[in-house]
Amino acid sequence: MTTVQERSLPYDVFSKVCPSRGTLEHVTGRWGALTLGALHEGSFRFNELRRRVDGVSEKMLSQTLHALERDGLVHREAQATNPPRVDYELTPLGHEVAERLLALIRSLEGHMDEVLHARRRYDEKRAG
């Protein structure tokens, strides 16, 4: 087992002052994870992405994209056309992060019967 002192990484997400904590929040929050997962499928225009990430508001998607772009996970390409066209795609780092998130998502989807069964058992115990 590796202790904190033995870690060779210069960042520690468990420290409240570590900048990696903010990026972790951007990536693992509901809209960040879904946005990264969707962009793993390819480049999207804003409204296409909004339709793909069902349930996200325009404001929340905009905030999410800004945060992910600032963290270097998403690239925004604005084209000077009329009307203006903006495309979003993952950076190489964004692809790596999205692949790891998608592995987690697929694992959860594959175990949802177990999760739903556990929820029912829990709820029955709490109600009884």
Rosetta blueprint (number, residue, H / E / L):
1 M L
2 T L
3 T L
4 V H
5 Q H
6 E H
7 R L
8 S L
9 L L
10 P L
11 Y L
12 D L
13 V L
14 F L
15 S L
16 K L
17 V L
18 C L
19 P L
20 S H
21 R H
22 G H
23 T H
24 L H
25 E H
26 H H
27 V H
28 T H
29 G L
30 R H
31 W H
32 G H
33 A H
34 L H
35 T H
36 L H
37 G H
38 A H
39 L H
40 H L
41 E L
42 G L
43 S L
44 F E
45 R E
46 F H
47 N H
48 E H
49 L H
50 R H
51 R H
52 R H
53 V L
54 D L
55 G L
56 V L
57 S L
58 E H
59 K H
60 M H
61 L H
62 S H
63 Q H
64 T H
65 L H
66 H H
67 A H
68 L H
69 E H
70 R H
71 D L
72 G L
73 L L
74 V E
75 H E
76 R E
77 E E
78 A E
79 Q E
80 A L
81 T L
82 N L
83 P L
84 P L
85 R E
86 V E
87 D E
88 Y E
89 E E
90 L E
91 T L
92 P H
93 L H
94 G H
95 H H
96 E H
97 V H
98 A H
99 E H
100 R H
101 L H
102 L H
103 A H
104 L H
105 I H
106 R H
107 S H
108 L H
109 E H
110 G H
111 H L
112 M H
113 D H
114 E H
115 V H
116 L H
117 H H
118 A H
119 R H
120 R H
121 R H
122 Y H
123 D H
124 E H
125 K H
126 R H
127 A H
128 G L
